[in-house]
Amino acid sequence: MAIATDEVRLLIEAALPGSKVEVIDETGTRDHLKAIVEAPQFEGLSRIDQHRMVKKAVQQRFDDGSIHALSIQTSVPG
């Protein structure tokens, strides 16, 4: 089972309003993805806490097997 990159983007944007999100299918299989997320909610948080927020937004897709791997790159708007 694979997932559309747009669905992953929308899940992250819903969890982090005001964020800028790009999701890339790294392998062409739609289950190994990379999320590049810029969000004001990351201000003052450690990188690991930022990544936890992104992973939490898509956790149900990990649980149902739609996402096998997710590489995450985060930043604060500047």
Beta strands, then each sheet from edge to edge (+ up, - down):
strand 1: 20-25
strand 2: 32-38
strand 3: 69-75
sheet 1: 1+ 2- 3-
end
